[in-house]
Amino acid sequence: MSTSIETLKSYVPALITRRLTSTPAPVISPFSERFAATVLLPTFPASPP
Protein backbone atom coordinates (compact mmCIF):
# COMPACT_ATOMS: atom_id res chain seq x y z
CA MET A 1 0.00 0.00 0.00
CA SER A 2 2.80 2.46 0.79
CA THR A 3 4.13 2.00 -2.73
CA SER A 4 0.91 3.32 -4.26
CA ILE A 5 0.89 6.25 -1.80
CA GLU A 6 4.47 7.11 -2.75
CA THR A 7 3.55 6.90 -6.43
CA LEU A 8 0.59 9.24 -6.00
CA LYS A 9 2.68 11.56 -3.84
CA SER A 10 5.15 12.00 -6.69
CA TYR A 11 2.43 13.75 -8.72
CA VAL A 12 1.60 16.30 -5.99
CA PRO A 13 3.77 19.41 -5.48
CA ALA A 14 5.89 19.36 -2.30
CA LEU A 15 4.22 22.52 -0.99
CA ILE A 16 0.81 20.81 -0.98
CA THR A 17 2.21 17.60 0.49
CA ARG A 18 3.78 19.54 3.39
CA ARG A 19 0.54 21.41 4.01
CA LEU A 20 -1.53 18.22 4.09
CA THR A 21 1.00 16.56 6.38
CA SER A 22 0.94 19.44 8.88
CA THR A 23 -2.85 20.07 8.71
CA PRO A 24 -4.82 17.14 7.27
CA ALA A 25 -8.20 18.93 7.69
CA PRO A 26 -10.01 19.76 4.43
CA VAL A 27 -9.56 23.27 3.05
CA ILE A 28 -12.82 25.18 3.50
CA SER A 29 -11.78 28.63 2.28
CA PRO A 30 -8.96 30.04 0.15
CA PHE A 31 -5.66 30.67 1.91
CA SER A 32 -2.23 31.99 1.07
CA GLU A 33 1.24 31.07 2.19
CA ARG A 34 4.48 32.98 1.77
CA PHE A 35 7.84 31.45 1.06
CA ALA A 36 11.20 32.70 -0.08
CA ALA A 37 12.05 32.29 -3.75
CA THR A 38 14.65 33.48 -6.21
CA VAL A 39 14.46 34.02 -9.94
CA LEU A 40 17.58 34.00 -12.08
CA LEU A 41 17.34 35.80 -15.42
CA PRO A 42 20.59 35.47 -17.35
CA THR A 43 21.43 37.94 -20.09
CA PHE A 44 23.44 36.94 -23.12
CA PRO A 45 25.38 39.40 -25.26
CA ALA A 46 24.12 39.83 -28.81
CA SER A 47 25.90 37.62 -31.29
CA PRO A 48 28.00 39.35 -33.97
CA PRO A 49 26.37 39.68 -37.42
Secondary structure, DSSP 4 states (H G I P E B T S, - for coil): -HHHHHHHHTTS-HHHHHHHHH--SPP-S---------------PPPP-
